[in-house]
Amino acid sequence: MNNFFLILVHSYLNKIKAKSFIITTLIVAAGIFLLVNLQDIIESFSGDEQDTVAVVDESGELYDQFELQLSSLNEELELEKSNENEKSLEESVEEGDYSGYLILSKDENGLPQGVYKAESIAESAIANDLQAALQGMKSAMAAENLELSPDELASLSSPVSFEREALVEGAKSEEELNQARGIVYILLFFIYFSVIVYANMIAMDVATEKSSRVMEILISSVSPVKQMFAKIIGIGLVGLTQLSVLIAIGYFALSSKGDSEMGGILEFFGFSDIPAGIIVYAVVFFLLGYFLFATLAALLGSLVSRIEDVQQMIMPMTFLIMIGFFIAVFGLGNPEAGFVTAASYIPFFTPMVMFLRVGMLNIAAWEPILGIVILLLSILFLGWFGARVYRGGVLMYGKSNSYKDIKKAIELTKKK
């Protein structure tokens, strides 16, 4: 048992001290600060520049009403009436005097229409505001032609009242579903990337030790099974350490924005009033998903003796994780779909898909419990089978890129 903890601590400390771990953590931390302060950074680049649009009113009647309509939508966008020809306006736009210019005219029905010209149509914010203002003005003029009162016009343009109510007692409301969707989406990414990164790390670690012949020294003093599970737990602790650091950094970055802005960001993603049960299930399915794929990664990593072969060997495992993630993402829009329910009981998809169903639906308590039991049994079976393969696989050298080597590894295990 002492040897087990020695390898566990060794695996943990080696990864924590590695330059790749430190650099990756710093890069992700910088990314978190960048995302939290993205709006401020964008505004700092834009400075105090004022967007100005030149308006050519060919009808001579539309400018004042258009300016009034636009001010109700965007007070920061400045209009400037112009009588210059288009060539002069194009030169002004090229020189940066205007963001673009708008030509207003009337159609055959006497209603307003416009053509907006700018150096590029990639910037859609200004054009969208101009179009919205023109649409509002057109609706008002059309209503006036039809002799509709402002109240009648407002009644026509107001959205229809439409509500959805579930017949099943205790079902989540539309507001609760929207909140749950944001929470589940963020946590699904968290589970997906964590599992795929740290499971790959285990496979690479095993292959690296084999390629450097360190494995030959280790197996003379510690059983391969102890090595496998020590690595799985050690790298799992590395993952928890890194995630804890990043969560703390994220909280600090949000706190620096002030309580009101922090509350707004948390509310936007649905974390302002997150149920404790969702957090518990997220942790449970994250840990079980990690141990499932980490055991499989250790098994596959033990079959290769060259680092170059690792990615090819674990590619099917990566695809399994990706399929589970895509099913869960689809389920965000339709969590009650039959194949989503069925996939939630397939061990390799359960960590993400069952968590999705728990977060989005009020399912019976036995369903997530059954999913957890299936995962535990799968981990136990994969651990037993993986230990047999690992024990023989660590002794295999040479080029290995076939799953037929699993049989060879088991045969080597029987001979020991």
Secondary structure, DSSP 8 states (H G I E B T S, - for coil): -HHHHHHHHHHHHHHHH-HHHHHHHHHHHHHHHHHHTHHHHHHHHHTT---EEEEEESSSSSHHHHHHHHHTT-SSSEEEE----HHHHHHHHHHTS-SEEEEEEE-TTS-EEEEEE-S-SS--HHHHHHHHHHHHHHHHHHHHHTT--HHHHHHHHS--------SSTT---HHHHHHHHHHHHHHHHHHHHHHHHHHHHHHHHHHHHHHTTHHHHHTTTS-HHHHHHHHHHHHHHHHHHHHHHHHHHHHHHHHTT-HHHHHHHHHHTT-TT--HHHHHHHHHHHHHHHHHHHHHHHHHHTT-SSGGGHHHHHHHHHHHHHHHHHHHHHHTT-TT-HHHHHHTTSTTTHHHHHHHHHHHS---THHHHHHHHHHHHHHHHHHHHHHHHHHHHTT--S----TTHHHHHHHHHHH-
